[in-house]
Amino acid sequence: MDGDDTDGAVTAGRLILNPETRTHMDAGALVVSLAFAAFGAWMAAMPAAHARFSERIDAIGSKTPWTRVEPAEWKVTLTRWLGLFVVAVGLYAAYLAATA
């Protein structure tokens, strides 16, 4: 382990398992993190729809019809903030994947 880029070599503190496919693994991580950020953007842009869907799932087994459930205002607000957090985590993961 002298620092060259061979299979299983340690380069600058990182273990490179297979240099030929390294870019493919990073591209996959980039795609997943951007999809995560897109899901968070949907949560932040349309929090009422996401919260309503969640309430409809919670209404399964209830005597209240699923068409009549509405989310509380605090749940819509929490969904918006969670969406922004998910966007931030997704973009940070995309940054890490792009710079790896």
C-alpha positions as CSV (number, residue, x, y, z in Angstrom):
1,M,0.0,0.0,0.0
2,D,2.3,2.7,-1.2
3,G,-0.3,5.1,-2.4
4,D,-0.6,4.1,-6.1
5,D,-4.0,3.6,-7.8
6,T,-4.1,-0.2,-7.9
7,D,-7.0,-2.4,-6.7
8,G,-7.3,-2.1,-2.9
9,A,-4.8,0.8,-2.6
10,V,-5.1,3.5,-0.1
11,T,-4.9,6.9,-1.8
12,A,-5.0,10.1,0.3
13,G,-6.8,8.2,3.1
14,R,-9.5,6.7,0.8
15,L,-9.8,3.1,-0.1
16,I,-10.2,2.7,-3.9
17,L,-11.8,-0.8,-4.4
18,N,-11.9,-0.7,-8.2
19,P,-10.7,2.4,-10.0
20,E,-12.4,1.5,-13.3
21,T,-15.9,1.5,-11.8
22,R,-15.4,4.3,-9.3
23,T,-17.0,6.9,-11.5
24,H,-20.1,4.7,-12.0
25,M,-20.6,4.3,-8.2
26,D,-20.2,8.1,-7.7
27,A,-22.7,8.7,-10.6
28,G,-25.2,6.4,-8.9
29,A,-24.8,8.2,-5.6
30,L,-25.3,11.5,-7.4
31,V,-28.5,10.3,-9.1
32,V,-29.9,9.0,-5.8
33,S,-29.1,12.1,-3.9
34,L,-30.6,14.4,-6.6
35,A,-33.8,12.2,-6.5
36,F,-33.8,12.6,-2.7
37,A,-33.5,16.4,-3.2
38,A,-36.3,16.4,-5.8
39,F,-38.6,14.5,-3.4
40,G,-37.8,17.1,-0.7
41,A,-38.6,19.9,-3.1
42,W,-42.0,18.3,-3.8
43,M,-42.6,18.1,-0.1
44,A,-41.6,21.8,0.4
45,A,-43.6,23.0,-2.6
46,M,-46.8,21.1,-2.0
47,P,-46.9,20.3,1.8
48,A,-50.7,20.1,1.9
49,A,-50.8,17.4,-0.7
50,H,-48.1,15.4,1.0
51,A,-49.7,15.8,4.5
52,R,-53.2,15.0,3.1
53,F,-51.8,11.8,1.6
54,S,-50.2,10.9,4.9
55,E,-53.5,11.6,6.7
56,R,-55.4,9.4,4.2
57,I,-52.9,6.5,4.9
58,D,-53.5,7.1,8.7
59,A,-57.3,6.9,8.1
60,I,-57.1,3.3,7.0
61,G,-59.2,1.3,9.4
62,S,-60.9,4.4,10.7
63,K,-64.7,5.0,10.5
64,T,-63.9,8.4,8.9
65,P,-64.0,8.2,5.1
66,W,-60.6,8.9,3.6
67,T,-62.2,11.7,1.4
68,R,-63.1,13.7,4.5
69,V,-59.7,13.7,6.3
70,E,-57.7,17.0,6.3
71,P,-54.3,17.5,7.8
72,A,-53.8,19.9,10.7
73,E,-52.0,23.2,10.0
74,W,-49.1,22.2,12.2
75,K,-48.6,19.0,10.1
76,V,-48.6,21.0,6.9
77,T,-46.0,23.4,8.3
78,L,-43.9,20.5,9.6
79,T,-44.1,18.8,6.2
80,R,-42.8,22.0,4.6
81,W,-39.8,22.3,6.9
82,L,-39.0,18.6,6.6
83,G,-39.1,19.0,2.8
84,L,-36.6,21.8,3.1
85,F,-34.4,19.7,5.3
86,V,-34.6,16.8,2.9
87,V,-33.6,19.1,0.0
88,A,-30.6,20.3,2.0
89,V,-29.5,16.8,2.9
90,G,-30.0,15.7,-0.8
91,L,-27.9,18.6,-2.2
92,Y,-25.2,18.0,0.4
93,A,-25.1,14.3,-0.5
94,A,-24.9,15.3,-4.2
95,Y,-22.0,17.6,-3.4
96,L,-20.2,14.8,-1.6
97,A,-20.9,12.4,-4.5
98,A,-19.6,14.9,-7.1
99,T,-16.4,15.7,-5.2
100,A,-15.5,12.2,-4.2
